Amino acid sequence: MLPSSRRTIVLASTRGYTAGKALEICAGLNLIAVGIERDRFPADQLAAFEQTGKVIFSREIESNYPPEMQQALMSSLLPYAYQDGYDYSNDILYTNRLRLQMKAEVADDVGFAGRLAMYKPWGESTGVQVFNGQPNSINIDGTTATVPNSDILRVESALSGLTPPRAQAEGEGENGGGHEALLS
């Protein structure tokens, strides 16, 4: 029997690990370990715990409660165990967006700039169009890269044209002697 002047802690330990840690941490306290069966505890840990505390195994204790008492216990626990059904609806639209920016000098005075884009709802692989009731969600050629619709990589913008030449040698004029046209 443990002295009652010390604080008592009851803990669950199926394989003895928690009981062993409790012996290290809670020295000087009354410890009661509750386990399922004696075979699951290592023998040395069980012996050490029995010297300083008490071990109770549920398979070694007989409890014959009459059916009326079992039903009363279960009905008293029911209000705490009952949960309403869950609502799994989620109004948030998660999306993935990828944009690849490109820029290249194709020839001496010709440049190209463009952007490829992919914008899709998370988990979407069926090609079903998203419509949020606004004109910006109508999928037409000009908006295909800005409306969540699929995992296809689309051209969002493409520009090409003549670029001003780089300054050549000094003394060839303000703009290096080249033309000043920029087409896009």
PyRosetta script that sets phi, psi and omega in degrees:
from pyrosetta import init, pose_from_sequence

init()
pose = pose_from_sequence("MLPSSRRTIVLASTRGYTAGKALEICAGLNLIAVGIERDRFPADQLAAFEQTGKVIFSREIESNYPPEMQQALMSSLLPYAYQDGYDYSNDILYTNRLRLQMKAEVADDVGFAGRLAMYKPWGESTGVQVFNGQPNSINIDGTTATVPNSDILRVESALSGLTPPRAQAEGEGENGGGHEALLS")
pose.set_psi(1, 135.3)
pose.set_omega(1, -179.7)
pose.set_phi(2, -84.4)
pose.set_psi(2, 143.7)
pose.set_omega(2, 177.1)
pose.set_phi(3, -64.9)
pose.set_psi(3, 141.5)
pose.set_omega(3, -175.5)
pose.set_phi(4, -87.6)
pose.set_psi(4, -2.9)
pose.set_omega(4, -178.7)
pose.set_phi(5, -76.1)
pose.set_psi(5, -17.1)
pose.set_omega(5, 178.8)
pose.set_phi(6, -96.9)
pose.set_psi(6, 157.0)
pose.set_omega(6, 178.5)
pose.set_phi(7, -68.7)
pose.set_psi(7, 141.9)
pose.set_omega(7, -178.4)
pose.set_phi(8, -110.6)
pose.set_psi(8, 134.5)
pose.set_omega(8, 177.0)
pose.set_phi(9, -122.9)
pose.set_psi(9, 128.9)
pose.set_omega(9, 176.8)
pose.set_phi(10, -105.8)
pose.set_psi(10, 129.4)
pose.set_omega(10, -178.9)
pose.set_phi(11, -136.1)
pose.set_psi(11, 151.2)
pose.set_omega(11, 177.6)
pose.set_phi(12, -94.1)
pose.set_psi(12, 134.1)
pose.set_omega(12, 179.9)
pose.set_phi(13, -147.4)
pose.set_psi(13, 107.3)
pose.set_omega(13, -176.6)
pose.set_phi(14, -76.4)
pose.set_psi(14, -40.3)
pose.set_omega(14, -176.1)
pose.set_phi(15, -118.2)
pose.set_psi(15, 8.0)
pose.set_omega(15, 175.7)
pose.set_phi(16, 93.4)
pose.set_psi(16, -10.6)
pose.set_omega(16, -178.1)
pose.set_phi(17, -64.7)
pose.set_psi(17, -48.7)
pose.set_omega(17, -179.9)
pose.set_phi(18, -63.2)
pose.set_psi(18, -39.8)
pose.set_omega(18, 178.6)
pose.set_phi(19, -62.5)
pose.set_psi(19, -41.1)
pose.set_omega(19, 178.7)
pose.set_phi(20, -64.2)
pose.set_psi(20, -42.3)
pose.set_omega(20, 177.9)
pose.set_phi(21, -65.6)
pose.set_psi(21, -38.0)
pose.set_omega(21, 179.3)
pose.set_phi(22, -63.9)
pose.set_psi(22, -35.9)
pose.set_omega(22, 176.9)
pose.set_phi(23, -61.9)
pose.set_psi(23, -38.5)
pose.set_omega(23, 179.8)
pose.set_phi(24, -70.6)
pose.set_psi(24, -43.3)
pose.set_omega(24, -171.4)
pose.set_phi(25, -84.0)
pose.set_psi(25, -39.6)
pose.set_omega(25, -171.0)
pose.set_phi(26, -106.5)
pose.set_psi(26, 44.5)
pose.set_omega(26, 178.3)
pose.set_phi(27, -62.9)
pose.set_psi(27, 137.8)
pose.set_omega(27, 179.0)
pose.set_phi(28, 93.3)
pose.set_psi(28, -1.2)
pose.set_omega(28, 178.8)
pose.set_phi(29, -110.2)
pose.set_psi(29, 155.3)
pose.set_omega(29, 173.2)
pose.set_phi(30, -75.8)
pose.set_psi(30, 120.5)
pose.set_omega(30, -179.9)
pose.set_phi(31, -113.4)
pose.set_psi(31, 133.9)
pose.set_omega(31, 174.4)
pose.set_phi(32, -124.3)
pose.set_psi(32, 116.1)
pose.set_omega(32, 178.3)
pose.set_phi(33, -98.8)
pose.set_psi(33, 133.5)
pose.set_omega(33, 177.5)
pose.set_phi(34, -113.7)
pose.set_psi(34, 120.3)
pose.set_omega(34, 179.7)
pose.set_phi(35, -124.7)
pose.set_psi(35, 179.3)
pose.set_omega(35, -179.0)
pose.set_phi(36, -88.3)
pose.set_psi(36, -54.8)
pose.set_omega(36, 178.1)
pose.set_phi(37, -146.1)
pose.set_psi(37, 152.5)
pose.set_omega(37, -174.0)
pose.set_phi(38, -62.0)
pose.set_psi(38, -31.7)
pose.set_omega(38, -176.6)
pose.set_phi(39, -64.6)
pose.set_psi(39, -22.4)
pose.set_omega(39, -176.6)
pose.set_phi(40, -80.4)
pose.set_psi(40, -18.5)
pose.set_omega(40, 179.9)
pose.set_phi(41, -87.6)
pose.set_psi(41, 136.0)
pose.set_omega(41, 171.9)
pose.set_phi(42, -62.4)
pose.set_psi(42, 140.3)
pose.set_omega(42, -173.9)
pose.set_phi(43, -59.2)
pose.set_psi(43, -43.3)
pose.set_omega(43, -178.6)
pose.set_phi(44, -67.4)
pose.set_psi(44, -37.0)
pose.set_omega(44, 179.0)
pose.set_phi(45, -69.9)
pose.set_psi(45, -37.5)
pose.set_omega(45, 178.1)
pose.set_phi(46, -64.0)
pose.set_psi(46, -42.8)
pose.set_omega(46, 179.6)
pose.set_phi(47, -65.0)
pose.set_psi(47, -43.0)
pose.set_omega(47, 179.2)
pose.set_phi(48, -64.6)
pose.set_psi(48, -39.8)
pose.set_omega(48, -178.6)
pose.set_phi(49, -70.5)
pose.set_psi(49, -38.6)
pose.set_omega(49, -179.5)
pose.set_phi(50, -66.6)
pose.set_psi(50, -23.9)
pose.set_omega(50, 177.9)
pose.set_phi(51, -72.8)
pose.set_psi(51, -34.6)
pose.set_omega(51, -175.2)
pose.set_phi(52, -108.6)
pose.set_psi(52, -15.1)
pose.set_omega(52, -177.5)
pose.set_phi(53, -144.6)
pose.set_psi(53, -159.6)
pose.set_omega(53, -177.6)
pose.set_phi(54, -129.1)
pose.set_psi(54, 140.6)
pose.set_omega(54, 179.6)
pose.set_phi(55, -121.0)
pose.set_psi(55, 130.5)
pose.set_omega(55, 178.6)
pose.set_phi(56, -122.4)
pose.set_psi(56, 130.0)
pose.set_omega(56, 178.1)
pose.set_phi(57, -111.3)
pose.set_psi(57, 128.8)
pose.set_omega(57, -174.1)
pose.set_phi(58, -65.3)
pose.set_psi(58, -27.7)
pose.set_omega(58, -179.8)
pose.set_phi(59, -77.5)
pose.set_psi(59, -11.5)
pose.set_omega(59, -179.3)
pose.set_phi(60, -98.5)
pose.set_psi(60, -6.7)
pose.set_omega(60, -177.7)
pose.set_phi(61, -105.9)
pose.set_psi(61, 129.9)
pose.set_omega(61, 176.4)
pose.set_phi(62, -93.1)
pose.set_psi(62, 133.6)
pose.set_omega(62, 176.5)
pose.set_phi(63, -135.5)
pose.set_psi(63, 108.0)
pose.set_omega(63, 179.8)
pose.set_phi(64, -109.3)
pose.set_psi(64, 88.5)
pose.set_omega(64, 178.0)
pose.set_phi(65, -93.1)
pose.set_psi(65, 138.6)
pose.set_omega(65, 177.2)
pose.set_phi(66, -64.8)
pose.set_psi(66, 152.6)
pose.set_omega(66, -177.9)
pose.set_phi(67, -55.0)
pose.set_psi(67, -34.5)
pose.set_omega(67, -179.8)
pose.set_phi(68, -64.5)
pose.set_psi(68, -39.8)
pose.set_omega(68, -179.9)
pose.set_phi(69, -69.7)
pose.set_psi(69, -39.9)
pose.set_omega(69, 177.0)
pose.set_phi(70, -61.4)
pose.set_psi(70, -42.1)
pose.set_omega(70, 179.9)
pose.set_phi(71, -67.4)
pose.set_psi(71, -38.2)
pose.set_omega(71, 178.1)
pose.set_phi(72, -64.3)
pose.set_psi(72, -40.4)
pose.set_omega(72, 178.3)
pose.set_phi(73, -64.3)
pose.set_psi(73, -46.6)
pose.set_omega(73, -179.3)
pose.set_phi(74, -64.7)
pose.set_psi(74, -39.6)
pose.set_omega(74, -179.9)
pose.set_phi(75, -69.8)
pose.set_psi(75, -27.3)
pose.set_omega(75, 176.6)
pose.set_phi(76, -75.1)
pose.set_psi(76, -26.3)
pose.set_omega(76, 178.4)
pose.set_phi(77, -85.9)
pose.set_psi(77, -21.1)
pose.set_omega(77, -174.3)
pose.set_phi(78, -56.7)
pose.set_psi(78, -45.0)
pose.set_omega(78, -179.5)
pose.set_phi(79, -60.6)
pose.set_psi(79, -27.3)
pose.set_omega(79, -179.4)
pose.set_phi(80, -86.2)
pose.set_psi(80, -24.7)
pose.set_omega(80, -179.3)
pose.set_phi(81, -88.7)
pose.set_psi(81, -22.8)
pose.set_omega(81, -177.2)
pose.set_phi(82, -73.4)
pose.set_psi(82, 136.7)
pose.set_omega(82, 174.9)
pose.set_phi(83, -131.2)
pose.set_psi(83, 141.7)
pose.set_omega(83, 174.0)
pose.set_phi(84, -65.0)
pose.set_psi(84, 161.1)
pose.set_omega(84, 177.2)
pose.set_phi(85, -62.9)
pose.set_psi(85, 157.1)
pose.set_omega(85, -179.8)
pose.set_phi(86, -93.2)
pose.set_psi(86, 149.9)
pose.set_omega(86, 174.9)
pose.set_phi(87, -105.3)
pose.set_psi(87, 111.8)
pose.set_omega(87, -175.8)
pose.set_phi(88, -93.3)
pose.set_psi(88, 7.8)
pose.set_omega(88, 180.0)
pose.set_phi(89, -72.9)
pose.set_psi(89, 143.7)
pose.set_omega(89, -178.4)
pose.set_phi(90, -137.4)
pose.set_psi(90, 116.5)
pose.set_omega(90, -176.4)
pose.set_phi(91, -87.3)
pose.set_psi(91, -0.2)
pose.set_omega(91, -177.5)
pose.set_phi(92, -85.2)
pose.set_psi(92, 134.8)
pose.set_omega(92, 175.8)
pose.set_phi(93, -101.5)
pose.set_psi(93, 107.3)
pose.set_omega(93, 177.1)
pose.set_phi(94, -84.6)
pose.set_psi(94, 135.8)
pose.set_omega(94, -177.4)
pose.set_phi(95, -131.1)
pose.set_psi(95, 159.2)
pose.set_omega(95, 172.9)
pose.set_phi(96, -117.6)
pose.set_psi(96, 132.3)
pose.set_omega(96, 177.3)
pose.set_phi(97, -130.8)
pose.set_psi(97, 135.1)
pose.set_omega(97, 178.1)
pose.set_phi(98, -132.2)
pose.set_psi(98, 130.6)
pose.set_omega(98, 177.0)
pose.set_phi(99, -130.3)
pose.set_psi(99, 128.7)
pose.set_omega(99, 178.6)
pose.set_phi(100, -114.5)
pose.set_psi(100, 114.1)
pose.set_omega(100, -179.2)
pose.set_phi(101, -89.4)
pose.set_psi(101, 136.6)
pose.set_omega(101, 180.0)
pose.set_phi(102, -129.1)
pose.set_psi(102, 146.5)
pose.set_omega(102, 176.2)
pose.set_phi(103, -153.5)
pose.set_psi(103, 131.3)
pose.set_omega(103, -178.1)
pose.set_phi(104, -149.7)
pose.set_psi(104, 149.3)
pose.set_omega(104, 172.2)
pose.set_phi(105, -101.4)
pose.set_psi(105, 106.8)
pose.set_omega(105, -172.7)
pose.set_phi(106, -75.1)
pose.set_psi(106, -43.5)
pose.set_omega(106, 177.2)
pose.set_phi(107, -138.4)
pose.set_psi(107, -170.9)
pose.set_omega(107, -177.6)
pose.set_phi(108, -55.5)
pose.set_psi(108, -47.7)
pose.set_omega(108, -176.0)
pose.set_phi(109, -119.3)
pose.set_psi(109, 20.2)
pose.set_omega(109, -178.7)
pose.set_phi(110, -122.0)
pose.set_psi(110, 127.7)
pose.set_omega(110, -179.9)
pose.set_phi(111, -121.8)
pose.set_psi(111, 161.3)
pose.set_omega(111, 177.8)
pose.set_phi(112, -138.5)
pose.set_psi(112, 137.9)
pose.set_omega(112, 173.4)
pose.set_phi(113, -138.7)
pose.set_psi(113, 139.8)
pose.set_omega(113, -179.8)
pose.set_phi(114, -160.3)
pose.set_psi(114, 170.1)
pose.set_omega(114, 177.9)
pose.set_phi(115, -144.2)
pose.set_psi(115, 130.4)
pose.set_omega(115, 172.9)
pose.set_phi(116, -100.4)
pose.set_psi(116, 143.6)
pose.set_omega(116, -177.3)
pose.set_phi(117, -140.0)
pose.set_psi(117, 146.5)
pose.set_omega(117, 172.5)
pose.set_phi(118, -132.1)
pose.set_psi(118, 130.6)
pose.set_omega(118, -177.7)
pose.set_phi(119, -141.3)
pose.set_psi(119, 111.2)
pose.set_omega(119, -175.0)
pose.set_phi(120, -138.7)
pose.set_psi(120, 150.7)
pose.set_omega(120, 172.6)
pose.set_phi(121, -68.1)
pose.set_psi(121, 146.9)
pose.set_omega(121, -179.4)
pose.set_phi(122, -61.2)
pose.set_psi(122, 128.6)
pose.set_omega(122, 176.7)
pose.set_phi(123, 81.1)
pose.set_psi(123, -1.2)
pose.set_omega(123, -176.9)
pose.set_phi(124, -79.6)
pose.set_psi(124, 127.2)
pose.set_omega(124, 175.7)
pose.set_phi(125, -142.2)
pose.set_psi(125, 12.0)
pose.set_omega(125, -175.9)
pose.set_phi(126, -105.4)
pose.set_psi(126, -10.0)
pose.set_omega(126, 179.9)
pose.set_phi(127, 81.0)
pose.set_psi(127, 17.6)
pose.set_omega(127, 178.8)
pose.set_phi(128, -76.9)
pose.set_psi(128, 130.2)
pose.set_omega(128, -176.8)
pose.set_phi(129, -75.1)
pose.set_psi(129, 139.6)
pose.set_omega(129, 175.5)
pose.set_phi(130, -91.1)
pose.set_psi(130, 128.0)
pose.set_omega(130, 177.5)
pose.set_phi(131, -128.2)
pose.set_psi(131, 119.5)
pose.set_omega(131, -178.2)
pose.set_phi(132, -102.9)
pose.set_psi(132, 11.4)
pose.set_omega(132, 178.2)
pose.set_phi(133, 87.0)
pose.set_psi(133, 0.0)
pose.set_omega(133, -178.8)
pose.set_phi(134, -110.2)
pose.set_psi(134, 152.6)
pose.set_omega(134, 178.8)
pose.set_phi(135, -60.1)
pose.set_psi(135, -25.9)
pose.set_omega(135, -178.3)
pose.set_phi(136, -72.0)
pose.set_psi(136, -7.6)
pose.set_omega(136, 179.2)
pose.set_phi(137, -101.6)
pose.set_psi(137, 4.9)
pose.set_omega(137, 175.8)
pose.set_phi(138, -78.7)
pose.set_psi(138, 126.1)
pose.set_omega(138, -174.3)
pose.set_phi(139, -89.8)
pose.set_psi(139, 100.8)
pose.set_omega(139, 172.5)
pose.set_phi(140, -122.6)
pose.set_psi(140, 174.0)
pose.set_omega(140, -174.1)
pose.set_phi(141, -52.0)
pose.set_psi(141, -40.1)
pose.set_omega(141, -176.6)
pose.set_phi(142, -75.5)
pose.set_psi(142, -14.2)
pose.set_omega(142, -176.4)
pose.set_phi(143, -117.2)
pose.set_psi(143, 6.0)
pose.set_omega(143, -174.0)
pose.set_phi(144, -60.9)
pose.set_psi(144, -27.0)
pose.set_omega(144, -179.2)
pose.set_phi(145, -89.6)
pose.set_psi(145, -8.2)
pose.set_omega(145, -176.4)
pose.set_phi(146, -114.4)
pose.set_psi(146, 1.5)
pose.set_omega(146, 177.3)
pose.set_phi(147, -115.4)
pose.set_psi(147, 129.4)
pose.set_omega(147, 179.4)
pose.set_phi(148, -60.4)
pose.set_psi(148, 116.9)
pose.set_omega(148, -178.4)
pose.set_phi(149, -144.2)
pose.set_psi(149, -39.8)
pose.set_omega(149, -178.5)
pose.set_phi(150, -162.2)
pose.set_psi(150, -179.2)
pose.set_omega(150, 179.0)
pose.set_phi(151, -97.6)
pose.set_psi(151, 20.4)
pose.set_omega(151, 177.5)
pose.set_phi(152, -79.6)
pose.set_psi(152, 135.0)
pose.set_omega(152, 176.6)
pose.set_phi(153, -82.6)
pose.set_psi(153, 117.8)
pose.set_omega(153, -175.0)
pose.set_phi(154, -116.4)
pose.set_psi(154, 158.4)
pose.set_omega(154, 175.9)
pose.set_phi(155, -79.4)
pose.set_psi(155, 119.8)
pose.set_omega(155, 177.1)
pose.set_phi(156, -92.5)
pose.set_psi(156, -38.3)
pose.set_omega(156, 176.0)
pose.set_phi(157, -154.1)
pose.set_psi(157, 148.9)
pose.set_omega(157, 177.1)
pose.set_phi(158, -148.6)
pose.set_psi(158, 123.7)
pose.set_omega(158, -179.9)
pose.set_phi(159, -130.0)
pose.set_psi(159, 137.9)
pose.set_omega(159, 174.4)
pose.set_phi(160, -146.2)
pose.set_psi(160, 155.9)
pose.set_omega(160, 178.7)
pose.set_phi(161, 167.3)
pose.set_psi(161, -174.6)
pose.set_omega(161, 179.0)
pose.set_phi(162, -77.1)
pose.set_psi(162, 139.9)
pose.set_omega(162, 178.1)
pose.set_phi(163, -115.8)
pose.set_psi(163, 148.2)
pose.set_omega(163, 176.7)
pose.set_phi(164, -60.7)
pose.set_psi(164, 136.1)
pose.set_omega(164, -179.7)
pose.set_phi(165, -70.0)
pose.set_psi(165, 157.0)
pose.set_omega(165, 177.8)
pose.set_phi(166, -71.4)
pose.set_psi(166, 153.3)
pose.set_omega(166, 178.8)
pose.set_phi(167, -60.5)
pose.set_psi(167, 128.5)
pose.set_omega(167, -179.7)
pose.set_phi(168, -89.4)
pose.set_psi(168, -137.2)
pose.set_omega(168, -179.7)
pose.set_phi(169, -70.0)
pose.set_psi(169, 151.9)
pose.set_omega(169, 179.3)
pose.set_phi(170, -61.6)
pose.set_psi(170, 147.9)
pose.set_omega(170, 175.6)
pose.set_phi(171, 89.4)
pose.set_psi(171, 6.6)
pose.set_omega(171, 179.7)
pose.set_phi(172, -97.6)
pose.set_psi(172, 19.6)
pose.set_omega(172, 178.6)
pose.set_phi(173, 106.6)
pose.set_psi(173, 171.8)
pose.set_omega(173, -178.0)
pose.set_phi(174, -60.8)
pose.set_psi(174, -44.0)
pose.set_omega(174, -175.4)
pose.set_phi(175, -104.2)
pose.set_psi(175, 23.8)
pose.set_omega(175, 175.7)
pose.set_phi(176, 77.5)
pose.set_psi(176, 14.5)
pose.set_omega(176, 177.2)
pose.set_phi(177, 80.6)
pose.set_psi(177, 7.6)
pose.set_omega(177, -178.2)
pose.set_phi(178, -100.3)
pose.set_psi(178, -174.6)
pose.set_omega(178, 179.3)
pose.set_phi(179, -88.6)
pose.set_psi(179, 162.3)
pose.set_omega(179, -175.6)
pose.set_phi(180, -114.0)
pose.set_psi(180, 21.6)
pose.set_omega(180, -176.0)
pose.set_phi(181, -82.6)
pose.set_psi(181, 141.1)
pose.set_omega(181, 175.1)
pose.set_phi(182, -136.0)
pose.set_psi(182, 115.1)
pose.set_omega(182, -179.9)
pose.set_phi(183, -108.4)
pose.set_psi(183, 142.7)
pose.set_omega(183, 174.1)
pose.set_phi(184, -146.7)
pose.dump_pdb("model.pdb")
